[in-house]
Amino acid sequence: MKVLMFGWEFPPHISGGLGTACYGLTNGMSYLDDMEILFVVPKAFGDEDQTKLRLLGANDVKLTKTNTRYKKLLEKISFIEVDSNIVPYTDPEDFYTKVSKDKEGKKQYVQTHFSGKLEFTGEYGKNLYQEIANYAVIASEIAASYDFDVIHSHDWLTYPAGMAAKEVSGKPLVVHVHATDFDRSGGNVNPVVYDMEKTGMHAADKIISVSNLTRNTVIHNYGVDPEKVVTVYNAVDPVVQKENIEFRKGYDEKIVTFLGRITMQKGPEYFIEVAKKVLQKMDNVRFVMAGSGDMMVKMIWHAASLKIMDKFHFTGFLRGDDVYRMFSITDVYVMPSVSEPFGISPLEAMQSNVPVIISHQSGVSEILKHAIKVNFWDIDAMADAIYGILNYDALSEMFKKHGKEEVDNLKWENSARQVREIYTSVL
């Protein structure tokens, strides 16, 4: 079975969980003998791991169709506001906070350079809408030039590309919902992004959601037939132990870590409030907020206002081995997300023998048994859980042992088999 898969990022060039999930799923598919994947990204950098798939950059595809065809295609995806006044932002999850309210602007025609190729940054910058439109144009070119059985589009940025490929080829389209704008915005939905999501979902033959939490959002908030939406949980890649990953603390203090985007969806303010409560009961503990995002400066001021900055640290965005170095010195990992479609980072923490505390409002809470679950807003319960794990060794060791065993059984190969069944159902 040949799959034409559209993504927006691929390791090592990632900004969050989307690229990690795409990499894990495609790795899992490589264990299935009958799967062949052509993974398309806006821009290929050349250092991506292509041992288990073929990766194609849209920036390397030469256009051969007429300008009339491009104009027609762009008109069909006219809900994308080309050339809007958009400011750069960190990642798609906090995109809605950064888009300009100025909805005016001139529509552009597709511009190629002398080789007939389109330029892509591969990032989430000021020309994002134009790049999404251009990506759909390239998708139609690829769909007309390559042989494949099914189309798979990851998240809203690639839905127009999937729709364009379906129109050209007539092949079935599967869209993968890793998050919705309801998760990212807390209900303050960006109408442009919402339209893009809804249009892609209704154009798809099947929809994959990363949790039942997300599945319910897709059904109720986007008006999708429940029979069309299937939940396939994420997994985690096995950790390759390296000597340079292991760190040793030079002090006896405990470490409590928040690792993720510092944005409203992740509930960083609750983590800071919890830190204040725990520090009132014990002194030999430090709190770390690892990540970046639109609320970072606000959270620094918040921690300073609570007078806990001597025990609170901001590391900035961590990637690769640095994530596991952080986990190697962490005693408790906390994910107080307000709305988390899934959440891979708790799995990575458990894999590193770290006890985890997660919110009930996360998709990963549907499958984990050896994690403490609290409501994101219940800072008293969260503080009690942190205090208990830090002060009762038997409790900590129990979560380490059983948590590691549990997460080691969550394999991407199993998720890949479920996805293959979905492909088969639409063929």
C-alpha positions in Angstrom: 0.0 0.0 0.0 1.4 3.4 -1.0 0.6 6.4 1.1 1.0 10.1 0.1 1.4 11.8 3.4 1.4 15.5 4.0 3.0 17.1 7.1 4.3 20.5 8.1 7.4 19.5 10.0 9.7 16.5 10.5 12.5 15.9 13.0 14.9 17.3 13.7 13.1 20.5 12.6 10.2 20.6 14.9 8.4 23.0 17.2 6.4 20.6 19.3 4.5 17.3 19.4 3.2 17.3 15.8 6.6 16.5 14.2 7.3 14.0 16.9 4.0 12.2 16.3 4.5 12.1 12.5 8.0 10.6 13.0 6.8 8.0 15.5 3.8 6.9 13.3 5.9 6.6 10.1 8.6 4.7 12.1 5.8 2.3 13.2 4.6 1.9 9.7 8.1 0.8 8.6 7.5 -2.5 10.6 4.6 -3.3 8.3 5.8 -5.1 5.2 3.2 -3.7 2.8 3.5 0.0 3.6 5.4 2.5 1.4 5.3 6.2 2.5 6.1 9.4 0.6 6.2 12.1 3.3 5.9 15.6 2.0 6.9 18.7 3.9 7.0 22.4 2.8 10.8 22.5 3.0 13.3 19.6 3.2 16.6 20.6 4.9 18.5 17.5 4.0 19.3 16.2 7.4 16.1 14.3 8.1 16.1 10.6 8.8 14.9 8.9 5.6 15.8 5.3 6.4 12.2 4.3 6.8 10.4 6.6 4.3 11.0 8.9 1.4 10.8 12.5 2.3 10.0 15.2 -0.3 10.3 18.9 0.1 7.6 20.9 -1.7 10.4 23.4 -2.4 12.1 20.8 -4.6 9.0 20.2 -6.8 9.1 21.8 -10.2 5.7 23.1 -11.5 4.6 22.1 -14.9 0.9 23.0 -15.0 -0.5 26.3 -16.3 -1.1 29.4 -14.3 -4.8 29.1 -15.1 -4.9 25.8 -13.1 -3.2 27.4 -10.1 -5.6 30.3 -10.1 -8.6 27.9 -10.2 -7.1 25.9 -7.4 -6.5 28.9 -5.2 -10.0 30.1 -5.8 -11.3 26.7 -4.5 -9.4 27.2 -1.3 -10.3 30.9 -1.0 -11.0 30.6 2.7 -7.2 30.9 3.1 -6.6 34.6 3.4 -3.5 35.0 1.3 -1.3 38.0 2.0 -2.9 38.9 5.3 -0.9 41.0 7.7 0.4 38.1 9.9 3.2 38.4 12.4 5.6 35.6 13.1 4.9 33.2 15.9 6.5 30.2 17.6 4.2 27.3 16.6 0.8 26.5 15.3 -0.7 26.0 18.8 -0.5 29.7 19.7 -1.1 30.9 16.1 -4.6 32.2 16.9 -3.1 34.8 19.3 -0.8 36.2 16.7 -3.0 36.6 13.6 -3.8 40.2 12.7 -7.4 41.3 12.8 -6.8 43.1 9.5 -8.6 40.8 7.1 -7.9 42.9 4.1 -5.0 42.4 1.6 -4.3 41.7 -2.0 -4.6 38.2 -3.3 -1.4 36.9 -4.9 -0.7 34.8 -7.9 1.7 31.9 -7.5 5.2 33.1 -8.1 8.0 30.7 -9.1 11.7 31.4 -9.5 13.6 30.6 -12.7 13.6 26.8 -12.1 9.8 26.6 -11.8 9.8 25.9 -8.1 8.1 27.6 -5.2 9.9 29.0 -2.2 9.0 27.7 1.2 10.5 28.7 4.6 9.2 25.5 6.3 8.4 27.7 9.3 5.3 29.4 10.9 6.0 32.9 9.8 4.3 36.0 8.4 3.5 34.4 5.1 2.0 31.3 6.5 -1.4 31.5 4.7 0.4 32.0 1.4 2.6 29.0 2.1 -0.4 26.9 2.9 -2.0 27.9 -0.4 1.3 27.3 -2.3 1.6 23.9 -0.6 -1.8 22.9 -1.9 -0.6 23.9 -5.4 2.4 21.7 -5.1 0.2 18.9 -3.7 -1.8 18.8 -6.9 1.5 18.6 -8.9 2.7 15.7 -6.7 -0.7 13.9 -6.9 -0.5 14.0 -10.7 3.1 12.8 -10.9 3.3 10.0 -8.3 1.6 6.6 -7.8 -0.2 6.1 -4.5 -3.3 4.5 -3.0 -4.4 6.8 -0.2 -3.7 10.4 1.0 -3.0 11.2 4.7 -2.9 14.9 5.9 -1.6 15.8 9.4 -3.4 18.8 11.1 -5.0 21.9 9.6 -2.0 23.3 7.9 -2.0 20.4 5.4 -5.7 19.9 4.9 -5.8 22.1 1.8 -2.9 20.1 0.3 -4.8 16.8 1.0 -7.9 18.2 -0.6 -6.0 19.3 -3.7 -4.3 15.9 -4.0 -7.7 14.2 -3.7 -9.3 16.4 -6.4 -6.5 15.6 -8.8 -6.2 11.9 -8.1 -9.6 10.8 -6.9 -7.9 8.8 -4.2 -9.4 8.7 -0.6 -8.3 11.3 1.9 -7.6 10.6 5.6 -7.0 13.6 7.9 -5.3 13.3 11.2 -6.5 15.6 14.0 -3.6 16.1 16.5 -5.3 19.2 17.9 -8.2 21.6 17.1 -8.4 25.3 17.5 -10.8 24.8 20.4 -7.8 23.2 22.3 -5.4 25.9 21.3 -7.6 28.9 22.0 -9.7 27.8 24.9 -12.9 28.4 22.9 -11.8 31.8 21.4 -11.6 30.2 18.0 -9.9 31.8 15.0 -12.6 31.8 12.3 -10.0 31.3 9.5 -8.3 28.3 11.1 -11.7 26.9 12.1 -13.0 27.1 8.5 -9.8 25.4 7.3 -10.3 22.6 9.9 -14.0 22.1 9.2 -13.6 22.1 5.4 -10.8 19.5 5.6 -12.7 17.3 8.0 -15.8 17.3 5.8 -13.8 16.6 2.7 -12.1 13.6 4.3 -13.2 10.0 3.8 -12.0 9.2 7.4 -10.8 11.2 10.3 -8.2 10.0 12.8 -8.3 11.6 16.3 -5.5 11.2 18.9 -8.0 10.7 21.8 -11.7 10.3 22.5 -11.5 13.8 24.0 -10.5 15.1 20.5 -13.0 12.8 18.8 -15.8 14.4 20.8 -14.6 17.8 19.8 -14.5 16.9 16.2 -18.1 15.4 16.3 -19.8 18.1 18.3 -17.9 21.3 17.3 -17.4 20.6 13.6 -20.6 18.7 12.9 -18.9 15.5 11.7 -20.7 12.1 11.5 -19.4 9.9 14.4 -19.0 6.9 12.1 -16.4 8.9 10.2 -14.1 9.5 13.2 -11.7 6.9 14.7 -9.4 7.3 17.7 -5.8 6.1 17.4 -3.7 6.8 20.4 -0.1 8.1 20.1 2.8 6.1 21.5 6.4 6.8 22.2 9.7 5.8 20.6 12.1 3.7 22.8 14.8 5.7 24.4 18.3 5.0 23.1 20.4 5.3 26.2 23.5 7.4 25.8 26.2 8.3 28.3 26.0 12.0 27.5 22.3 12.1 28.3 22.7 11.1 32.0 23.2 14.1 34.3 23.9 14.2 38.0 22.6 16.9 40.3 25.3 18.5 42.4 22.8 19.1 45.2 20.2 17.3 47.3 17.2 19.3 46.2 14.3 17.7 44.4 13.3 18.9 40.9 9.7 19.3 39.7 9.4 19.9 35.9 6.9 21.4 33.5 8.0 20.7 29.9 5.9 22.1 27.0 4.8 25.2 25.3 4.2 28.1 27.7 0.8 28.9 26.3 -2.7 29.0 27.7 -3.5 25.5 26.5 -0.8 24.0 28.7 -1.9 25.7 32.0 1.5 27.2 33.0 0.0 29.6 35.5 -1.4 26.6 37.5 2.1 25.1 37.7 3.4 28.3 39.2 0.6 28.6 41.7 1.3 24.9 42.7 5.0 25.7 43.1 4.1 28.5 45.6 2.0 26.1 47.7 4.6 23.3 47.8 7.4 25.7 48.7 5.3 26.8 51.7 5.6 23.2 53.0 9.1 22.2 52.0 12.3 24.1 51.1 14.5 21.4 49.4 12.8 21.6 46.0 13.2 23.5 42.8 10.7 24.0 40.0 11.6 24.1 36.3 9.5 25.5 33.4 11.1 24.1 30.3 9.7 25.5 27.0 8.8 28.7 25.2 5.6 30.4 24.1 3.5 33.5 24.1 3.0 33.5 27.8 6.6 33.1 28.9 7.3 36.7 29.9 3.9 36.8 31.7 4.9 33.7 33.6 8.3 35.1 34.6 6.5 38.1 36.0 4.0 35.9 37.8 6.6 33.8 39.5 8.5 36.9 40.5 5.3 38.4 42.0 4.9 35.3 44.2 8.6 35.8 45.3 9.6 32.2 44.3 12.2 33.0 41.6 15.0 31.8 43.8 13.5 28.4 43.5 12.0 28.7 40.0 13.9 28.3 36.7 13.0 28.9 33.0 15.2 27.0 30.5 13.7 28.0 27.2 12.8 25.5 24.5 14.4 22.1 24.8 14.8 19.5 22.0 16.5 16.2 21.4 18.8 14.9 24.0 18.3 18.0 26.2 14.7 16.8 26.9 16.1 13.5 28.4 18.9 15.3 30.2 16.1 17.3 31.9 14.2 14.2 32.8 17.3 12.5 34.1 17.4 15.0 37.0 13.6 15.4 37.4 11.8 13.8 40.4 8.2 14.7 39.3 6.9 15.7 35.9 3.7 17.8 35.9 1.4 18.5 32.9 -1.5 20.7 34.1 -3.0 21.2 30.6 -6.3 22.9 30.3 -7.1 21.1 27.0 -4.6 18.5 25.8 -5.7 16.4 22.7 -3.1 13.8 23.7 0.2 14.7 25.3 3.4 12.7 24.4 5.7 14.3 27.0 4.3 12.4 30.0 5.1 9.1 28.1 8.7 10.4 27.6 8.9 11.2 31.3 7.6 7.8 32.4 10.0 6.2 30.0 12.8 8.0 31.8 11.6 6.7 35.2 9.9 9.9 36.3 6.6 9.8 38.1 4.0 12.0 36.3 1.0 14.1 37.4 -1.4 14.9 34.5 -4.7 16.7 34.1 -8.0 14.8 33.6 -8.4 17.2 30.6 -5.8 15.4 28.6 -6.2 12.6 26.0 -3.3 10.6 27.4 -5.2 10.3 30.7 -7.6 7.9 28.9 -4.9 5.3 28.6 -2.5 5.7 31.5 -3.1 3.8 34.7 0.1 4.6 36.6 -0.1 8.3 36.6 -1.7 10.7 39.1 -4.6 12.5 37.5 -6.1 15.8 38.8 -8.2 18.6 37.3 -6.0 21.3 35.9 -7.6 23.9 38.2 -7.3 21.9 41.4 -3.9 23.3 42.6 -4.5 21.9 46.1 -4.8 18.3 44.8 -1.8 18.9 42.5 0.3 20.3 45.4 -0.6 17.3 47.6 0.4 14.9 44.8 3.8 16.6 44.3 4.4 16.6 48.1 3.6 13.0 48.4 5.8 11.8 45.6 8.7 13.9 46.8 8.5 12.8 50.5 7.5 9.1 50.3 10.1 7.0 48.5 7.9 4.0 48.2 5.2 5.9 46.4 7.8 7.4 44.0 9.4 4.0 43.3 6.0 2.4 42.6 5.1 5.0 40.0 8.6 4.7 38.4 8.5 0.9 38.2 5.0 0.4 36.9 4.9 3.6 34.8 8.0 2.5 32.9 6.5 -1.0 32.3 3.2 0.5 31.2 4.7 3.0 28.7 7.1 0.5 27.2 4.1 -1.4 26.0 2.7 1.7 24.1 4.4 1.1 20.7 4.0 3.1 17.5 3.8 -0.2 15.6 0.5 -0.9 17.2 -0.8 2.6 16.3 0.4 2.0 12.7 -1.6 -1.2 12.4 -4.7 0.7 13.4 -4.0 3.4 10.8 -3.5 0.7 8.1 -6.9 -0.7 8.9 -8.4 2.8 8.4 -6.7 3.0 5.0 -8.1 -0.4 4.1 -11.6 0.8 5.0 -11.6 3.7 2.6 -10.0 1.9 -0.3 
